[in-house]
Structures are given as structure tokens and as C-alpha cells.
Amino acid sequence: MTVPNSPPRPSTLPSAAWIFLPSILSGALALYVFFGGRNEDWFVITNAAAQYLLPAALWAGITNFGATLGAFSMLGPVLLWRPRWVASAVLAAPAAILYAQGLKAIFAEPRPAAVLGVDAITVIGLPLRTNSFPSGHTTTAFVLAGVFTFCATADERRWVGWVALALAALVGFSRLAVGAHWPLDVFAGAAGGWLCAALGTWWADRWRFWEHARGLRFTAVLLFILAIALAIEDLGYPEGLWSQYLLVACGLLGAGWAWLHPRAAGKAT
């Protein structure tokens, strides 16, 4: 059954500039640091500078928002008022996981802690040494940023797009701050995540399960399960447990409310 009083169907995607320019810019930066030999230099500079900007607990908390379970838990409250956004993120996830994890398995690049040593850099959380390229956290952050931008109305996009990009970039920068990734990994993750968001939004506008009470309840159950998984998952950042607990609460409360009131949630796009 379709949710009553649903608004007219929105356009599929915004202009090509919004779809491709962020990915092109991120890809160009990735190529520049790789072929220009700037990857290690930029990491050392940003990793050191980040410690003067924010304390370790904040960097660890910010980076948790880019964890896959953390990102999906953050979508719990979004399901209450923008089910299309959540559906787009869910449908973008398989491509994003294939992109990030597939490239990690193919290249198996060492991380900064393995190349430079943990004593030469600042490492927040557990030291990571393998499967550096690309950054999965950054990929996830830019999937959400892209979905929010593509699904927003033209008026909303004027501010949603820029805010979403800025927050996703902050998550990407946090991967340098905690010593987990090279700049190349972050730029590549941003480029891939943004394009995966476009794919997920395109798919959600064709498979419109989020317009139905059953589809909304299924999505709510999925988010609820992922929030529980996040509650027991060790993300590797004990300093950032505050954000992990916050994300768990968002996921459980948002998904629970949407499951109990799917028609009310489904009245928005």
C-alpha cells in the first residue's frame, strides 16, 4: 500500500555539475599527490597540524561518523522526514562497499603507521597497517554527502550540498588526523563515494519502495539491526566512544519511531 498524501515525484538527479565536479576534483587531487610525489609530505603536514586543531577525542568521534555502521545509524532520524534519502543511501551501499573493499583487496597498500612507524606520526586509536587504498570511511562519508545533495530540492541544495560536502571533507580529514590513511586514499574515497551516491539516488527513484509502509518498515528494521551491531562493534577508537553511543541512540530511536509510524514518515521525501 502506498503511503497516503505522498508529494509529487521529485526529479531523478540534479545538474551534471553537482554529479561530476566533486568527483573530478577529488580524482584530480588524487592523481596530483600520486604522480607529484606529495602523498607522504601532505600526510606528515596534515597529521601534525590536526593535533593543534582539535583534541584526540574529537578526531576519534568525528572519524566514527564515517564508519559504515555509524553512518547508517546516523540515518535513523533522517528516515522520519526524508525516506528517499535513506533509501538512496541503502541502495548506494553495495556499490560503495564493492568499490572500497575491492580496491583494498587488489592493491593492499600499507598505511602510514606501517611505512613511517607509529613513533614518527600521531596515531589515535588502534594502529592500522594494511589495506590503505582507498579510505572506506571517506567513501562512506561522501556517499551520504552525495545522497543528501542529490535528493535535496533545488532550494535546499543551495545550502545542503555545501554543508554536506564540508562535513564529508571533515570526516576525510579525520582519517589523516588519526593516522589511518594517506591523502591519496582520502581523495580516491571521496571520488568513488560521490559517484556511488549518484547511482544509489538514481536507483531509488526507480525502485520506490520507500513510498510504501512496508518498504519503510523494512528499512527501519534494517537500520535498527545496524544500530544494535554498532553498539557491540569495536570501531578501534576508544577515545571516540561518545560519538559511537550517540550514533547508536540516533539509530535506535529514529528507526523505532519510523517503524511505529511509517505513514507519518512517508509523507516527506
C-alpha positions in Angstrom: 0.0 0.0 0.0 1.3 3.4 -0.9 1.8 5.9 1.8 -1.1 8.5 1.6 -0.5 12.1 0.8 2.9 11.5 -0.7 4.2 14.5 -2.6 4.8 14.5 -6.4 7.8 12.5 -7.5 11.0 14.6 -7.5 13.4 14.8 -10.4 15.9 12.0 -10.6 19.2 13.9 -10.2 20.4 17.5 -10.2 22.6 19.1 -12.8 25.7 17.3 -14.2 27.9 19.8 -12.4 26.7 18.6 -9.0 27.2 15.0 -10.0 30.6 15.1 -11.6 32.6 18.1 -10.5 33.2 17.0 -6.9 34.4 13.6 -8.2 36.5 15.1 -10.9 38.2 17.5 -8.4 38.8 14.7 -5.9 40.2 12.4 -8.6 42.4 15.2 -9.9 43.8 15.7 -6.4 44.4 12.0 -6.1 46.4 11.9 -9.3 48.3 15.0 -8.3 49.5 13.7 -4.9 50.4 10.3 -6.6 52.3 11.4 -9.6 53.6 14.6 -7.9 55.1 12.6 -5.1 53.2 14.6 -2.5 51.4 11.8 -0.7 53.8 11.3 2.2 54.6 15.0 2.6 51.0 16.0 2.7 50.2 13.3 5.2 53.0 14.4 7.6 52.0 18.0 7.4 48.2 17.4 7.9 48.7 14.7 10.6 50.9 17.0 12.7 48.7 20.1 12.1 45.5 18.3 13.0 46.7 17.8 16.6 46.7 21.6 17.1 43.2 22.0 15.8 41.2 19.5 17.9 41.8 17.1 20.7 42.1 13.4 20.1 38.7 12.6 21.4 37.0 14.9 18.9 39.0 13.5 15.9 38.2 9.9 17.0 34.5 10.9 17.4 34.4 12.6 14.0 36.0 9.6 12.3 33.4 7.3 13.7 30.7 9.1 11.6 32.5 7.6 8.6 32.3 4.0 9.8 29.7 2.1 7.8 27.6 1.2 10.9 28.0 4.7 12.2 26.8 6.3 9.0 23.7 4.0 8.8 22.9 4.7 12.4 23.0 8.4 11.7 20.3 7.9 9.1 17.8 6.7 11.7 16.3 10.2 12.4 16.6 11.1 8.7 14.1 8.3 7.9 11.4 10.2 9.8 11.4 13.1 7.4 13.4 12.1 4.3 12.8 8.4 3.5 14.0 8.9 -0.1 17.4 10.0 1.2 17.8 6.9 3.3 16.6 4.6 0.5 19.2 6.2 -1.8 22.0 5.6 0.8 20.9 2.0 1.3 21.0 1.3 -2.5 24.3 3.1 -2.9 25.9 0.9 -0.2 26.6 -2.2 -2.3 28.5 -0.2 -5.0 30.4 1.7 -2.3 31.4 -1.4 -0.4 32.5 -3.1 -3.7 34.5 -0.1 -4.6 36.3 0.5 -1.3 36.8 -3.1 -0.3 37.5 -4.4 -3.8 40.3 -1.8 -4.3 41.7 -2.5 -0.8 41.9 -6.2 -1.7 43.5 -5.5 -5.1 46.2 -3.0 -4.0 46.7 -4.0 -0.3 48.7 -0.8 0.2 50.4 -0.2 3.5 49.1 2.5 5.8 51.2 5.4 7.3 51.9 3.5 10.5 53.5 0.7 8.6 55.6 3.0 6.4 56.6 5.8 8.7 56.3 4.0 12.1 53.9 4.7 15.0 56.6 6.7 16.8 57.1 9.1 13.9 53.4 10.1 13.5 50.4 10.7 15.7 48.1 7.7 15.8 44.7 8.0 17.5 43.0 4.7 18.3 44.4 1.3 17.3 47.3 1.4 14.8 46.3 0.2 11.3 48.9 -1.1 8.9 47.4 -2.7 5.8 44.7 -2.2 3.1 45.1 1.6 3.0 43.7 2.4 -0.5 41.1 3.8 -0.7 39.6 5.2 2.6 36.4 3.4 3.4 35.4 6.0 5.9 35.8 8.8 3.4 33.9 6.7 0.8 31.0 6.3 3.2 31.0 10.0 4.2 30.8 11.1 0.6 28.1 8.6 -0.2 25.9 10.3 2.5 27.0 13.8 1.3 26.2 13.0 -2.2 22.8 11.4 -1.4 21.8 14.5 0.7 22.8 16.8 -2.1 21.2 14.8 -4.9 17.9 14.2 -3.0 17.5 17.8 -1.8 15.2 20.2 -3.6 16.8 22.9 -5.8 16.3 25.4 -3.0 17.6 23.1 -0.3 20.6 22.2 -2.4 22.0 25.7 -2.2 23.0 25.0 1.4 22.6 21.3 1.9 25.2 20.5 -0.8 27.9 22.7 0.6 27.3 21.8 4.2 27.2 18.0 3.3 30.5 18.4 1.3 32.1 20.3 4.2 31.2 17.7 6.8 32.2 14.8 4.5 35.6 16.6 3.9 36.0 16.9 7.7 35.5 13.1 8.1 38.0 12.6 5.3 40.5 14.9 7.1 39.9 13.0 10.3 41.4 9.9 8.6 44.7 11.8 8.3 44.4 13.2 11.8 44.1 9.7 13.4 47.0 8.5 11.3 44.9 5.9 9.4 45.2 7.0 5.7 47.2 8.8 3.1 45.8 11.8 1.3 45.6 9.6 -1.8 43.3 7.3 0.0 41.1 10.1 1.1 40.8 11.8 -2.3 40.1 8.4 -4.0 37.4 7.6 -1.4 35.7 10.9 -1.9 35.6 10.5 -5.7 34.2 7.0 -5.6 31.7 7.6 -2.8 30.2 10.6 -4.6 29.6 8.6 -7.8 28.1 5.7 -5.8 25.7 8.2 -4.2 24.5 9.2 -7.7 24.0 5.6 -8.6 22.0 4.9 -5.4 19.8 8.0 -5.9 19.1 7.0 -9.5 18.1 3.5 -8.4 15.9 4.8 -5.5 14.0 6.9 -7.9 13.1 3.8 -10.0 12.6 1.3 -7.2 10.4 3.5 -5.0 9.9 1.0 -2.1 10.3 3.9 0.3 6.8 5.3 -0.7 5.2 2.2 0.8 4.6 1.5 4.5 6.0 -2.0 4.1 9.2 -0.6 2.5 9.6 2.0 5.2 9.2 -0.6 7.9 11.7 -2.9 6.3 14.2 0.0 6.1 13.5 0.8 9.7 14.2 -2.8 10.8 17.4 -2.7 8.8 18.6 0.5 10.5 17.6 -0.9 13.9 19.7 -4.0 13.4 22.7 -2.0 12.2 22.4 0.3 15.2 22.5 -2.8 17.5 25.5 -4.1 15.6 27.2 -0.7 16.1 26.5 -0.9 19.9 28.6 -4.1 20.1 31.2 -3.3 17.4 34.7 -2.3 18.4 35.5 0.6 16.0 39.0 0.8 17.2 38.7 4.3 18.7 38.1 4.2 22.4 38.6 8.0 22.6 35.5 8.3 20.3 33.1 6.1 22.3 31.0 9.2 22.9 30.1 9.5 19.3 29.5 5.8 18.9 27.0 5.9 21.7 25.4 8.9 20.2 25.0 7.2 16.8 23.6 4.1 18.4 20.9 6.2 20.1 20.1 8.0 16.9 19.7 4.8 15.0 17.6 3.0 17.6 15.3 6.0 18.3 14.8 7.1 14.6 14.3 3.6 13.3 11.9 2.7 16.1 9.8 5.7 15.5 9.7 5.2 11.8 8.6 1.5 12.2 5.8 2.5 14.5 4.6 5.4 12.3 5.6 4.5 8.7 2.8 6.6 7.2 3.8 9.7 9.0 7.4 9.2 8.0 6.5 8.5 4.4 4.7 11.9 3.9 8.1 13.5 3.2 10.6 12.9 0.5 
